[in-house]
Amino acid sequence: MKDIFLIYIILINLISYNAMFIDKRRSISGKWRIKETTLLFLAAIGGSIGEYIGMYTFRHKTKHYKFSIGLPLIIFAQILLIKKLI
């Protein structure tokens, strides 16, 4: 069970990281964007660390309070939840 959870966390974080990359690229080129709610949903279901790393790697959404404050809060909540479950 722990192996499946670890694989899930790795995959969702890779997806979240790539979503930030794709959204940054599309913001530069003026194409359709990934909705902020979708990005926050990916973070909420376990991709918060990948998204946080992507946010600062690509310098994307760093001035949005939803992300600059919201993502660390989501990470903190997820850490508390995991500690409680373990």
C-alpha positions in Angstrom: 0.0 0.0 0.0 2.8 2.4 0.8 4.4 1.7 -2.6 1.2 2.6 -4.4 1.0 5.8 -2.3 4.6 6.7 -3.1 4.1 6.1 -6.8 0.9 8.2 -6.7 2.7 11.1 -5.0 5.6 11.0 -7.4 3.3 11.0 -10.5 0.9 13.7 -9.2 3.9 16.0 -8.4 5.4 15.4 -11.9 2.0 16.2 -13.4 1.7 19.4 -11.3 5.2 20.5 -12.1 4.6 20.0 -15.8 1.2 21.8 -15.6 3.1 24.9 -14.3 5.6 24.6 -17.1 2.8 24.3 -19.7 0.8 27.2 -18.3 3.9 29.4 -18.2 4.7 28.6 -21.9 1.1 29.3 -22.9 1.1 32.6 -21.0 4.1 33.7 -23.0 2.7 32.7 -26.3 -0.8 34.0 -25.6 -2.6 30.6 -26.0 -5.3 29.2 -23.8 -4.3 28.7 -20.2 -4.8 26.1 -17.5 -7.3 27.4 -15.1 -6.1 28.5 -11.6 -8.7 26.2 -10.1 -7.2 23.3 -12.0 -3.7 24.1 -10.8 -4.9 24.4 -7.2 -6.9 21.2 -7.5 -3.7 19.4 -8.6 -1.9 20.8 -5.5 -4.8 19.8 -3.2 -4.8 16.2 -4.4 -1.1 15.7 -3.6 0.9 17.7 -6.2 1.6 20.7 -4.0 5.4 20.2 -3.8 5.8 19.7 -7.5 3.7 22.8 -8.2 5.6 24.8 -5.7 8.9 23.9 -7.2 7.5 24.6 -10.7 6.2 27.9 -9.6 9.7 29.1 -8.6 11.6 27.2 -11.3 9.5 28.9 -14.1 8.8 32.1 -12.1 5.1 31.6 -12.7 2.3 32.7 -10.4 4.7 33.9 -7.8 2.9 37.2 -7.3 -0.5 35.6 -6.9 -1.5 35.2 -3.3 -3.5 32.1 -4.1 -0.2 30.4 -5.0 2.5 32.2 -3.0 0.5 31.8 0.3 -1.9 29.0 -0.7 0.6 26.4 -1.8 2.7 26.5 1.4 -0.6 26.3 3.4 -1.6 23.2 1.3 1.8 21.6 1.8 1.6 22.3 5.6 -1.9 20.8 5.7 -0.8 17.7 3.8 2.1 17.2 6.1 -0.2 17.4 9.1 -2.6 14.9 7.5 0.2 12.4 6.7 1.6 12.7 10.2 -1.8 12.0 11.6 -2.3 9.0 9.4 1.1 7.5 10.2 
